[in-house]
Amino acid sequence: MTDHATTPGPTARRKIDTSVPHSARIWNYWLGGKDNYPVDEEAGDAYSAVFPGIVTIARSSRAFLGRSIRHLVAEEGIRQFLDVGTGLPTVDNTHEVAQRIAPESRIVYVDNDPLVLAHARALLHSTSEGATAYVDASLYEPDRILAAAAETLDLSRPTALIFSGILGHVGDYDKARSIVSGLVDALPSGSYLSVNEGSRGTDPDYEQAQDAYNETGAVPYYLRPVEQITAFFDGLELVEPGVVSVPLWRPEADGPVPVPIGQHGGLGRKP
């Protein structure tokens, strides 16, 4: 097995605060995971009591991630993944989906949450043919991310860059655009960008619930208009059907009829 982790940064020394709900742990709770605390369950239950559809959004986002990875591996031949803001391990993590199809796939996860760091061993369970690694870094540290990722990935070869439900934590939209474009610019032609984020304009109940959550003192998450999510792909070639509500992105033929929700995403190729 070729698992390894890079040297943790200073964020690794931060303690886990169990007195304040945390979005990654609440998301884990909605996905059916166990890596959360009572304060997160209480916040998650309070949110879902106001807006029950949040569980569908969380699970639909995860399903989109799985479908997009399967497309990248099976249809586009991608064997390298850089998953930024990966969150807590649940089921069908990026390396599990990719290595199920191509065991030689190599995956680097990036996060700076101390609870994620504590569960890094769960993330780092690669096939013997491939590799996984964990980088303890903030998405505001692109140079550190790239330098650490280069220890596992060959960044001269096409790589899939993944942002799944993380860019909404960047309140300044221009900064979020800069983070994405900075990492995309460092990747070669033939690389891909996968983004899926909470959106405005589809579900007013979701928007009201999220705005109320952001006022509780927890780490805020900002829903964005679909046009802004689409703009993350500027300069890239969008894979059909483009940026859409995630259940509508290449749904499984034998699955339920997809219904639009307030979560939009897409996949773009760097020319």
LUMKOL-420548 format. One line per 5 residues: number of its first residue (from 0); their letters; for each residue x, y, z of N, C-alpha, C, CB. Coordinates in steps of 0.05 Angstrom, whole numbers, plus 5000, padded with zeros to 4 digits. Atoms other than C-alpha are relative to their C-alpha. Glycine has a CB too. Layout:
N
NUM	A	X/Y/Z/X/Y/Z/X/Y/Z/X/Y/Z; ... $
END
This chain:
271
0	MTDHA	5017/4976/5000/5000/5000/5000/5018/5025/5000/4981/5000/5024; 4983/4977/5003/5027/5068/4982/4988/5025/5012/5006/5005/4970; 5011/4977/4986/4990/5113/5030/5023/5016/5013/4979/4991/5020; 4982/4984/4983/5027/5171/5060/4987/5028/5003/5028/5003/4987; 5010/4973/4996/5014/5240/5086/5023/5020/5001/4984/5002/5027 $
5	TTPGP	4979/4980/4999/5054/5304/5079/5003/5010/5028/4994/5023/4980; 4996/4989/4973/5083/5339/5139/4978/5020/5007/5028/5014/5001; 5022/4983/4993/5026/5372/5176/5010/5029/5004/4987/4991/5025; 4994/4972/4996/5025/5448/5177/4991/5008/5028/4986/5018/4980; 5006/4991/4974/5012/5491/5238/4971/4996/5008/5007/5029/5003 $
10	TARRK	5028/5004/4994/4937/5480/5232/4996/4973/5014/4983/5001/4975; 5003/5026/4988/4948/5408/5254/5000/5001/5030/5021/4981/4990; 4997/4998/4972/4963/5432/5324/4975/5012/5014/5024/5016/5008; 5024/4989/4989/4895/5465/5333/4983/4979/5013/4984/5015/4979; 5017/5020/4987/4848/5431/5381/4972/5000/4987/4997/5008/5030 $
15	IDTSV	5027/5003/5010/4780/5405/5361/4981/5013/5019/4993/4970/4995; 5020/4987/4983/4726/5451/5388/4973/4986/4998/4998/5031/4992; 5025/5015/5001/4666/5409/5406/4977/5016/5012/5003/4974/5016; 5021/4984/4988/4627/5467/5436/4984/5016/4979/5011/5019/5021; 5012/4984/5022/4610/5501/5369/4995/4981/4977/5018/5024/4992 $
20	PHSAR	5005/5017/5024/4576/5466/5310/5018/5007/4977/4971/5002/4992; 4981/4996/5022/4621/5457/5250/4987/4989/4975/5027/4987/5005; 5014/5007/5025/4596/5454/5178/5008/4973/4990/5004/5021/4979; 4990/5025/5011/4640/5395/5158/4988/4977/5017/5030/4998/5001; 5011/5021/4983/4615/5354/5218/4969/4998/4996/5006/5005/5029 $
25	IWNYW	5029/5001/5005/4542/5374/5205/4995/4987/4974/4988/5029/5000; 5002/5013/5026/4550/5354/5132/5004/4970/5003/5020/5012/4980; 4996/5028/4994/4578/5288/5156/4976/4987/5012/5025/4996/5018; 5024/5010/4987/4517/5279/5200/4978/4996/4980/4991/5019/5022; 5022/5002/5020/4469/5292/5142/5006/4977/4980/4998/5026/4985 $
30	LGGKD	4993/5022/5018/4507/5241/5100/4998/4973/5014/5028/5004/4989; 5002/5025/4986/4497/5189/5154/5026/4991/5013/4991/4979/4982; 4975/5007/4988/4568/5191/5180/4999/5001/5031/5022/5018/4990; 4998/5001/4971/4590/5183/5253/5020/5019/5012/5006/4971/5008; 4978/4983/4991/4647/5233/5257/4989/5028/5007/5023/5001/4980 $
35	NYPVD	5012/4975/4992/4608/5288/5292/4994/4999/5030/4975/5007/4983; 5005/4998/4972/4588/5312/5361/4971/5008/5005/5019/5020/5013; 5028/4992/4995/4521/5325/5396/4993/5028/4991/4995/4998/5030; 5005/4973/5008/4528/5399/5382/4995/5002/4970/5023/5019/5008; 5004/5001/5029/4532/5383/5307/4974/4987/4993/5023/4985/4987 $
40	EEAGD	5026/5013/5005/4473/5336/5310/4977/5019/5007/4998/4974/5017; 5021/4981/4992/4432/5389/5346/4997/5021/4979/5006/5013/5027; 5001/4980/5021/4450/5441/5294/4988/4989/4974/5027/5012/4995; 5010/5013/5024/4437/5392/5237/4970/4995/5002/5014/4974/4995; 5029/5005/4996/4369/5373/5266/4984/5026/4999/4995/4985/5026 $
45	AYSAV	5014/4975/5000/4350/5445/5277/4997/5011/4971/5015/5021/5017; 5000/4992/5028/4368/5461/5204/4980/4984/4985/5028/4998/4988; 5018/5017/5015/4331/5401/5176/4971/5003/5009/5009/4971/5002; 5027/4996/4992/4270/5417/5218/4988/5024/4985/4999/5006/5031; 5009/4977/5015/4265/5484/5182/5000/4993/4970/5019/5024/5005 $
50	FPGIV	4998/5007/5028/4287/5456/5115/5008/4971/4997/5021/5019/4985; 4993/5028/5002/4283/5380/5109/5015/4992/4975/4974/4983/5001; 4986/5007/5025/4310/5382/5038/5030/5002/5002/4991/5019/4979; 4971/4998/4998/4381/5395/5064/5013/4973/4999/5007/5014/5026; 4989/5027/5001/4392/5320/5072/5002/4991/4971/4984/4980/5016 $
55	TIARS	5000/5006/5029/4374/5311/4998/5023/5015/4986/4973/5006/4987; 4978/4984/5013/4422/5367/4979/5027/4988/5007/4998/5029/5010; 4975/5012/4993/4479/5336/5018/5006/4975/4985/5001/4995/5031; 4996/5026/5013/4469/5267/4989/5001/5003/4970/4978/4981/5008; 4999/4995/5029/4457/5294/4918/5027/5011/4992/4978/5019/4992 $
60	SRAFL	4973/4990/5005/4522/5332/4922/5020/4978/5000/5008/5021/5021; 4982/5023/4999/4558/5268/4942/4996/4982/4976/4995/4984/5026; 5006/5017/5023/4524/5230/4886/5012/5012/4975/4970/4995/4997; 4988/4986/5023/4546/5283/4835/5030/4995/5000/4993/5030/5001; 4971/5005/4998/4617/5276/4860/5007/4973/4990/5010/5004/5029 $
65	GRSIR	4994/5027/5009/4615/5201/4849/4996/4997/4970/4982/4981/5014; 5005/5002/5029/4585/5207/4779/5022/5014/4984/4973/5011/4992; 4980/4985/5015/4635/5260/4757/5027/4986/5001/5002/5028/5012; 4975/5015/4998/4694/5219/4783/4999/4976/4981/5006/4991/5029; 5002/5023/5018/4669/5157/4747/5003/5008/4971/4973/4985/5004 $
70	HLVAE	4997/4990/5027/4663/5198/4683/5029/5006/4994/4982/5025/4995; 4972/4993/5004/4733/5225/4691/5018/4976/4996/5010/5017/5023; 4982/5024/5001/4764/5157/4702/4993/4983/4976/4997/4984/5026; 5008/5019/5020/4723/5115/4654/5000/5012/4972/4973/4988/5006; 5004/4988/5027/4711/5164/4597/5023/5019/4992/4975/5016/5000 $
75	EGIRQ	4980/4980/5006/4768/5215/4602/5029/4990/5006/4995/5025/5014; 4974/5011/4995/4825/5171/4626/5016/5014/5022/5016/5000/4976; 4986/4986/4979/4842/5214/4687/5007/4980/5022/4982/5023/5012; 4990/5018/4979/4884/5179/4739/5011/5016/5024/5021/4982/4989; 4990/4984/4978/4903/5238/4785/4978/5019/5009/5026/5015/4991 $
80	FLDVG	5021/4983/4989/4857/5277/4832/5012/5016/5023/4977/4983/5010; 4993/4982/4979/4869/5337/4876/4974/5011/5012/5018/5024/4990; 5026/4995/4987/4809/5342/4924/5004/5021/5022/4987/4974/5010; 4995/4978/4981/4810/5410/4960/4976/5005/5017/5008/5025/4984; 5022/4996/4982/4768/5418/5022/4984/4975/5002/4983/5023/4992 $
85	TGLPT	5013/5026/5002/4752/5344/5024/4980/4994/5021/5021/4979/5000; 5019/5006/4978/4716/5344/5091/5005/4973/5012/4972/5001/4989; 4997/5025/4985/4705/5283/5134/4995/4975/4983/4982/5000/5024; 5005/5024/5016/4709/5212/5106/4972/4988/5006/5021/4979/5006; 5025/5015/4997/4642/5178/5094/5001/4976/4983/4975/5018/4993 $
90	VDNTH	4999/5021/5019/4626/5130/5038/5006/5011/4973/4974/4983/5000; 4994/4991/5027/4649/5134/4966/5017/5025/5000/4975/5004/4984; 4981/4978/5002/4707/5181/4979/5013/4999/4972/5021/4997/5023; 4989/4997/5027/4744/5205/4917/5018/4976/4993/5016/5025/4998; 4981/5022/5008/4799/5151/4920/4985/4974/4997/5022/4997/5022 $
95	EVAQR	5015/5025/5002/4748/5095/4931/4986/4998/4973/4980/4998/5023; 5014/5000/5026/4707/5115/4870/5020/4996/4977/4984/5026/4996; 4981/5002/5022/4768/5125/4825/5014/4973/4999/5020/5023/5003; 4984/5024/5000/4807/5064/4847/4983/4975/4995/5015/4997/5026; 5018/5022/5007/4746/5019/4839/5002/4994/4970/4971/5006/5009 $
100	IAPES	4999/5002/5030/4752/5032/4764/5029/4997/4991/4987/5024/4987; 4972/5000/5007/4827/5045/4759/5017/4999/5025/5008/5025/4982; 4986/5003/4974/4866/5017/4819/5026/5017/5001/5007/4972/5005; 4975/4985/5000/4928/5056/4797/4996/5030/5005/5015/4996/4974; 5006/4971/4997/4894/5124/4809/5014/5011/5025/4970/5005/5002 $
105	RIVYV	4986/4987/4978/4930/5173/4854/4984/5025/5009/5029/5008/4992; 5018/4979/4989/4892/5221/4900/5014/5015/5022/4974/4987/5009; 4991/4983/4978/4913/5279/4944/4976/5015/5011/5022/5019/4991; 5021/4986/4986/4863/5305/4995/5012/5025/5014/4986/4982/5020; 4991/4976/4987/4870/5376/5022/4978/5010/5019/5007/5022/4979 $
110	DNDPL	5018/4988/4980/4838/5402/5086/5016/5010/5023/4978/4979/5010; 4985/4990/4977/4858/5440/5148/4983/4998/5026/5009/5028/4996; 5016/5004/4976/4803/5418/5197/5013/4980/5018/4971/4992/4992; 4986/5019/4983/4833/5384/5258/4986/4973/5003/5004/5012/5027; 5013/5026/4999/4779/5331/5260/5005/4984/4975/4969/5005/5004 $
115	VLAHA	4992/5015/5024/4793/5313/5188/5028/4989/5003/4997/5019/4975; 4973/5009/4996/4866/5309/5206/5000/4975/5018/5017/5022/5011; 5001/5023/4981/4849/5262/5263/4990/4975/4987/4981/5007/5024; 5010/5023/5014/4813/5217/5214/5015/4995/4973/4970/5003/4994; 4985/5003/5025/4867/5221/5160/5005/4971/4993/5025/5016/5001 $
120	RALLH	4994/5028/5005/4883/5148/5168/4977/4986/4985/5006/4985/5026; 5023/5011/5014/4813/5132/5145/4999/5008/4971/4974/5008/5014; 4999/4991/5028/4823/5172/5082/5023/4986/4986/5004/5031/4999; 4975/5010/5013/4892/5142/5069/5000/4970/4998/5024/5010/5015; 5001/5029/5002/4872/5072/5050/4998/4993/4970/4975/4989/5015 $
125	STSEG	4998/5003/5029/4895/5064/4979/5003/4970/4991/5024/5016/4989; 4992/5026/5012/4901/5004/4933/5030/4999/4999/4988/4996/4972; 4971/5003/5002/4971/4976/4927/5011/5012/4974/5008/4971/5002; 4991/4990/5026/4974/4999/4855/5001/5031/4999/4982/4990/4978; 5002/4971/5001/4955/5071/4869/5012/5013/5025/4971/5008/4998 $
130	ATAYV	4990/4986/4977/4967/5123/4923/4980/5021/5009/5027/5014/4994; 5015/4977/4989/4932/5172/4969/5018/5015/5019/4974/4990/5014; 4986/4984/4980/4959/5228/5011/4982/5022/5010/5026/5013/4987; 5016/4979/4988/4932/5281/5057/5018/5024/5004/4988/4991/5027; 4986/4976/4996/4955/5353/5057/4985/5018/5020/5004/5016/4973 $
135	DASLY	5012/4982/4980/4942/5395/5119/5006/5029/4992/5012/4994/5028; 4997/4972/5010/4932/5463/5086/4973/5012/4995/5017/5000/4974; 5024/4984/5006/4881/5517/5076/4998/5004/4970/5000/5027/5015; 5003/4993/5028/4851/5531/5008/5011/5027/4993/4971/4998/4991; 4987/4974/5004/4882/5600/5017/5030/4997/4997/4993/5019/5024 $
140	EPDRI	4971/5005/5002/4951/5568/5012/5006/4984/4974/5011/4985/5025; 4996/5015/5025/4956/5548/4938/5028/4990/4996/4991/5017/4976; 4972/5009/5005/5032/5545/4936/5006/4976/5017/5019/5023/5007; 4996/5023/4982/5033/5498/4996/4985/4975/4989/4991/5006/5029; 5016/5022/5011/4978/5456/4965/5015/4987/4977/4972/5009/4991 $
145	LAAAA	4988/5010/5024/5014/5449/4899/5027/4986/5006/5005/5022/4980; 4974/5012/4993/5082/5435/4930/4996/4973/5013/5016/5019/5018; 5005/5025/4986/5054/5381/4975/4988/4979/4982/4982/5005/5024; 5012/5018/5018/5011/5351/4921/5020/4988/4981/4978/5014/4984; 4980/5009/5019/5071/5345/4876/5017/4977/5011/5019/5022/4992 $
150	ETLDL	4986/5023/4988/5100/5294/4925/4986/4973/4993/5002/5003/5030; 5015/5024/5007/5046/5245/4903/4991/5000/4971/4975/4998/5019; 5010/4997/5028/5020/5271/4836/5021/5011/4982/4975/5018/4999; 4983/4989/5021/5057/5285/4772/4984/5023/4987/5009/4979/4978; 5017/4977/5009/5029/5355/4759/5007/5009/4972/5003/5023/5019 $
155	SRPTA	4996/4995/5028/5057/5355/4689/4980/4983/4983/5029/4993/4991; 5020/5016/5013/5002/5304/4673/4972/5009/5007/5004/4970/5007; 5027/4991/4994/4927/5317/4669/4990/4991/5028/4980/4989/4979; 5009/5004/4973/4896/5322/4738/4972/5012/5004/5020/5013/5021; 5027/4989/4994/4825/5332/4763/5001/5015/5026/4978/4977/5001 $
160	LIFSG	5001/4983/4977/4817/5389/4812/4971/5001/5010/5010/5029/4994; 5027/5003/4989/4756/5381/4858/4994/5020/5022/4995/4972/5010; 5011/4983/4978/4718/5433/4899/4971/4991/5004/5002/5030/4993; 5027/5010/4995/4656/5401/4930/4989/5012/5026/5000/4969/5002; 5013/4988/4977/4616/5446/4976/5019/5016/5018/4986/4980/5016 $
165	ILGHV	4981/4986/4984/4676/5486/4999/5002/5030/4993/5027/4987/4998; 4995/4973/5009/4678/5550/4958/4980/5019/5012/4998/5002/4970; 5019/4983/4987/4615/5576/4992/5010/5011/5027/4974/4985/5004; 4989/4990/4975/4657/5585/5055/5018/5024/4995/5016/4977/5014; 4984/4977/5006/4697/5638/5019/4981/5023/4994/5019/4995/4975 $
170	GDYDK	5020/4979/5002/4655/5700/5030/5004/5019/4977/4999/5016/5025; 4994/4982/5022/4691/5743/4979/5000/4985/4974/5028/5014/5005; 5002/5016/5024/4670/5718/4911/5025/5003/4982/4975/5009/4984; 4976/4996/5016/4730/5749/4875/5023/4983/5010/5008/5030/4999; 4979/5016/4988/4775/5713/4924/4996/4971/4993/5001/5004/5030 $
175	ARSIV	5006/5028/5007/4739/5647/4911/5008/4995/4971/4970/4995/5004; 4992/5003/5028/4749/5658/4836/5030/4998/4997/4989/5024/4983; 4971/4999/5001/4822/5673/4847/5012/4973/5010/5011/5023/5017; 4991/5026/4990/4832/5609/4888/4998/4978/4978/4985/4991/5025; 5004/5021/5021/4802/5566/4833/5018/5004/4976/4970/5001/4991 $
180	SGLVD	4984/4995/5024/4837/5600/4775/5029/4996/5005/4995/5028/4989; 4972/5004/4993/4904/5599/4811/5008/4971/4999/5006/5011/5027; 4993/5028/5001/4902/5524/4819/4997/4988/4972/4983/4984/5021; 5004/5010/5028/4874/5510/4750/5023/5009/4983/4973/5011/4988; 4977/4990/5017/4929/5553/4719/5025/4984/5004/5005/5030/5007 $
185	ALPSG	4976/5015/4994/4981/5509/4752/4999/4972/4988/5005/4998/5030; 5004/5027/5010/4953/5446/4719/5003/5001/4969/4973/4988/5008; 4995/5000/5029/4969/5424/4647/4974/4997/4984/5018/4977/4993; 5022/5005/5018/4924/5420/4587/4989/4972/5003/5008/5006/4970; 5012/5027/4997/4875/5362/4591/4991/4995/5029/5019/4980/4992 $
190	SYLSV	5009/5003/4972/4863/5373/4666/4970/5008/5001/5017/5017/5019; 5029/4994/4996/4792/5381/4693/4995/5014/5027/4984/4974/4999; 5010/4988/4976/4756/5423/4744/4972/4990/5006/5001/5032/4997; 5027/5008/4991/4697/5395/4783/4992/5018/5023/5000/4970/5009; 5011/4982/4979/4655/5444/4824/4971/4993/5004/5004/5030/4992 $
195	NEGSR	5029/5000/4994/4589/5435/4860/4996/5014/5026/4989/4971/5001; 5004/4982/4977/4562/5487/4908/4971/5007/5003/5016/5025/4996; 5027/4991/4994/4499/5511/4941/4993/5025/4983/4996/5006/5030; 5008/4979/5019/4460/5558/4895/4975/5015/5009/4996/4988/4972; 5024/4984/4997/4409/5614/4897/4984/4999/4974/5007/5029/5008 $
200	GTDPD	5017/4998/5024/4349/5619/4851/4984/4976/4994/5016/5007/4977; 5014/5024/5005/4322/5549/4856/4980/4993/5023/5019/4976/4997; 5016/5008/4977/4294/5539/4927/5001/5022/5021/5010/4973/5011; 5000/4978/4980/4274/5600/4969/5001/4990/5029/4975/5017/4997; 4999/5011/4973/4264/5555/5031/5029/4994/5008/4983/4975/5002 $
205	YEQAQ	4972/5006/4995/4336/5532/5026/5015/5026/5006/5013/4985/4976; 4986/4975/4996/4361/5603/5019/4993/5013/5027/4992/5020/4977; 5007/4989/4974/4322/5626/5080/5013/4984/5023/4969/4999/5003; 4988/5017/4979/4347/5567/5122/5030/5005/5002/4995/4971/4994; 4971/4996/5000/4419/5579/5101/5007/5027/5011/5012/4996/4972 $
210	DAYNE	4995/4973/4990/4416/5654/5114/4997/5000/5030/4981/5020/4986; 5005/5001/4971/4388/5639/5184/5023/4986/5013/4974/4986/5006; 4978/5015/4988/4443/5588/5197/5025/5018/5001/5006/4975/4983; 4976/4983/5001/4497/5639/5177/5000/5020/5022/5001/5014/4973; 5002/4981/4979/4471/5684/5232/5003/4988/5028/4974/5015/4999 $
215	TGAVP	4999/5013/4974/4480/5632/5287/5028/5002/5013/4993/4971/4997; 4973/4999/4990/4555/5643/5296/5017/4977/4991/4999/5000/5030; 4985/5022/5012/4575/5579/5261/5014/5010/4976/4981/4976/4993; 4985/4992/5024/4623/5581/5203/4980/5003/4977/5022/4979/4992; 5021/4995/5020/4580/5613/5148/5006/4986/4973/4997/5030/4995 $
220	YYLRP	4998/5011/5028/4567/5583/5079/4981/5017/4983/4993/4969/4999; 5015/4981/5017/4544/5630/5024/4990/4987/4974/5017/5025/4994; 5011/5009/5025/4497/5607/4970/5005/5021/4978/4969/4994/5003; 4994/4982/5022/4513/5637/4902/4982/4996/4976/5030/4998/4992; 5015/5002/5024/4474/5652/4839/5013/4980/4981/4996/5027/4986 $
225	VEQIT	4989/5020/5019/4482/5598/4785/5021/5013/4982/4977/4987/4984; 4981/4987/5018/4517/5649/4741/5028/5002/5012/4989/5028/4992; 4974/4999/4987/4572/5657/4792/5013/4973/5002/4997/5013/5028; 4989/5027/5000/4581/5582/4799/5011/4993/4973/4979/4979/5010; 4991/5005/5027/4585/5577/4724/5026/5014/4993/4978/5008/4980 $
230	AFFDG	4976/4984/5007/4638/5631/4721/5026/4988/5011/4997/5028/5012; 4976/5014/4991/4686/5587/4760/5013/4984/4977/4994/4980/5023; 4990/5015/5022/4693/5550/4694/5009/5017/4976/4979/4981/4990; 4992/4982/5022/4712/5611/4652/5027/4990/4989/5003/5029/5010; 4976/5009/5014/4765/5591/4601/5002/4970/4997/5023/5010/5015 $
235	LELVE	5000/5029/5003/4748/5517/4606/4978/4991/4981/4997/4987/5028; 5020/5012/5018/4708/5471/4560/4981/4984/5018/5013/4983/4978; 5019/5014/4983/4646/5450/4597/4992/4973/4988/4975/5018/5005; 5010/5026/5008/4627/5377/4594/4970/5001/5001/5012/4977/5019; 5029/5000/5000/4555/5366/4575/4989/4986/5025/4989/4986/4974 $
240	PGVVS	5018/4979/5008/4505/5383/4603/5006/5028/5010/4972/4993/5008; 4992/4974/4989/4544/5442/4631/4995/5002/5030/4984/5022/4986; 5005/4996/4972/4530/5472/4699/4970/4999/5004/5012/5028/5010; 5028/5004/4995/4463/5447/4723/4995/4992/5029/4989/4977/4981; 5006/5011/4973/4427/5427/4787/5011/4972/5001/4969/5001/5006 $
245	VPLWR	4984/5025/5001/4468/5367/4808/4985/4974/4994/5014/4997/5026; 5013/5025/5008/4414/5313/4802/4996/4997/4970/4973/4999/5014; 5004/5000/5029/4408/5333/4729/5026/4994/4984/4988/5026/4990; 4975/5004/5014/4482/5322/4714/5005/4970/4996/5024/5012/5017; 4995/5028/5008/4487/5256/4677/4988/4980/5021/5030/4994/4997 $
250	PEADG	5012/5018/4981/4437/5219/4722/5002/4971/4992/4971/5008/5005; 4999/5028/5006/4439/5144/4727/4975/4992/4985/5003/4983/5026; 5023/5008/5017/4394/5112/4674/4979/4985/5016/5009/4984/4977; 5019/5016/4985/4363/5065/4725/4992/5013/5027/5012/4973/5005; 5006/4986/4975/4356/5117/4781/4973/5014/4999/5022/5020/5006 $
255	PVPVP	5025/4985/4999/4297/5159/4802/5001/5024/4981/4993/5009/5028; 5001/4976/5017/4273/5217/4759/5012/5023/5015/4970/5006/4992; 4986/4978/4986/4319/5275/4777/4982/5024/5003/5026/5007/4986; 5015/4976/4994/4288/5336/4810/5020/5022/5007/4979/4995/5023; 4981/4979/4995/4325/5403/4810/4999/5008/5030/4993/5025/4983 $
260	IGQHG	4997/4990/4973/4351/5427/4878/5019/5023/5000/5010/4977/5019; 4983/4977/4998/4391/5486/4903/5030/4993/5003/4992/5017/5023; 4971/5008/5000/4459/5454/4889/5007/4997/4970/5005/4974/5017; 4993/5001/5029/4492/5466/4821/5029/4992/4997/4995/5027/4987; 4973/5009/5005/4554/5436/4792/5005/4994/4971/5007/4977/5017 $
265	GLGRK	4993/5008/5027/4592/5417/4730/5029/4991/4999/4996/5024/4981; 4973/5010/5005/4657/5393/4700/5010/5014/4976/5000/4968/4996; 4988/4985/5022/4704/5432/4655/5028/4990/4994/5000/5030/5006; 4974/5008/5008/4765/5413/4615/5018/5023/4992/4998/4980/4976; 4982/4979/5007/4826/5457/4609/5011/4994/4972/5023/5002/5020 $
270	P	4991/5005/5027/4843/5465/4535/5031/4997/4998/4992/5023/4981 $
END
